[in-house]
Amino acid sequence: MGVPSEELRSIVKAARDRQRMRYGGNYTNAIVSIKLFEEMVRFSPTQLTRIETVSSEEKLSTWFSLKILRLSRTISDARGKDTVSDTAVDEALNWKVQASRFHGSLMR
């Protein structure tokens, strides 16, 4: 069974609040500039290597790799985490690679 709407709404609000606190203003992970995202969000060398390896194997574009980074940070925000977890990176990779395969070359 899924998460009730009210609980999901609360999780999303808390995640967006975390993002606005991190970046200032009304920015979220989805729309913050690449420069500010890079300044404010840290990934471990292992996480970056994993994303780079999968992106290369799947022939994903740099833009698509950035989407994986942003989604990883968003997943961690939804879980109330200050750092990006390896689990969040793996989950983002799974979601984005699955989407890429489903949509074929349109998303690459």
FENZI-V982306 format. One record per residue. N is the residue number from 1. RES is the residue in one letter. PHI is phi in radians with two decimals (NA if undefined). PSI is psi in radians with two decimals (NA if undefined). Layout:
N & RES & PHI & PSI
N & RES & PHI & PSI
This chain:
1 & M & NA & 2.55
2 & G & -1.39 & 3.13
3 & V & -1.41 & 2.33
4 & P & -1.03 & 2.59
5 & S & -0.94 & -0.78
6 & E & -1.11 & -0.71
7 & E & -1.16 & -0.75
8 & L & -1.09 & -0.75
9 & R & -1.02 & -0.73
10 & S & -1.15 & -0.72
11 & I & -1.10 & -0.79
12 & V & -1.12 & -0.76
13 & K & -1.07 & -0.79
14 & A & -1.10 & -0.72
15 & A & -1.12 & -0.76
16 & R & -1.16 & -0.65
17 & D & -1.08 & -0.74
18 & R & -1.04 & -0.76
19 & Q & -1.16 & -0.74
20 & R & -1.13 & -0.62
21 & M & -1.18 & -0.68
22 & R & -1.16 & -0.82
23 & Y & -1.71 & -0.33
24 & G & 1.42 & 2.77
25 & G & 1.17 & -2.58
26 & N & -1.91 & 0.50
27 & Y & -1.42 & 2.51
28 & T & -2.18 & 2.98
29 & N & -0.98 & -0.59
30 & A & -1.22 & -0.51
31 & I & -2.10 & -0.10
32 & V & -1.15 & 2.60
33 & S & -1.09 & 2.67
34 & I & -1.04 & -0.72
35 & K & -1.05 & -0.86
36 & L & -1.17 & -0.68
37 & F & -1.01 & -0.84
38 & E & -1.11 & -0.61
39 & E & -1.22 & -0.61
40 & M & -1.75 & -0.31
41 & V & -2.05 & 2.28
42 & R & -1.99 & 2.38
43 & F & -2.07 & 2.58
44 & S & -1.29 & 2.74
45 & P & -0.99 & -0.64
46 & T & -1.12 & -0.74
47 & Q & -1.11 & -0.79
48 & L & -1.12 & -0.69
49 & T & -1.12 & -0.72
50 & R & -1.07 & -0.82
51 & I & -1.10 & -0.76
52 & E & -1.10 & -0.74
53 & T & -1.11 & -0.86
54 & V & -1.12 & -0.73
55 & S & -1.05 & -0.71
56 & S & -1.18 & -0.81
57 & E & -1.07 & -0.68
58 & E & -1.55 & -0.04
59 & K & 1.02 & 0.81
60 & L & -1.56 & 2.58
61 & S & -1.30 & 2.90
62 & T & -1.06 & -0.71
63 & W & -1.01 & -0.76
64 & F & -1.16 & -0.66
65 & S & -1.11 & -0.67
66 & L & -1.10 & -0.69
67 & K & -1.06 & -0.64
68 & I & -1.14 & -0.74
69 & L & -1.07 & -0.82
70 & R & -1.11 & -0.73
71 & L & -1.16 & -0.67
72 & S & -1.03 & -0.78
73 & R & -1.14 & -0.69
74 & T & -1.14 & -0.73
75 & I & -1.05 & -0.77
76 & S & -1.14 & -0.66
77 & D & -1.08 & -0.74
78 & A & -1.11 & -0.45
79 & R & -1.62 & 0.05
80 & G & 1.30 & 0.44
81 & K & -1.71 & 2.44
82 & D & -1.38 & -0.45
83 & T & -2.03 & 2.79
84 & V & -1.46 & 2.16
85 & S & -1.52 & 2.76
86 & D & -1.08 & -0.62
87 & T & -1.09 & -0.72
88 & A & -1.13 & -0.70
89 & V & -1.10 & -0.81
90 & D & -1.08 & -0.72
91 & E & -1.13 & -0.76
92 & A & -1.11 & -0.75
93 & L & -1.04 & -0.80
94 & N & -1.05 & -0.84
95 & W & -1.06 & -0.85
96 & K & -1.26 & -0.66
97 & V & -1.17 & -0.74
98 & Q & -1.05 & -0.78
99 & A & -1.10 & -0.72
100 & S & -1.10 & -0.75
101 & R & -1.16 & -0.67
102 & F & -1.15 & -0.78
103 & H & -1.56 & -0.10
104 & G & 1.13 & -2.53
105 & S & -1.21 & -0.22
106 & L & -1.11 & -0.50
107 & M & -1.81 & 0.07
108 & R & -1.64 & NA
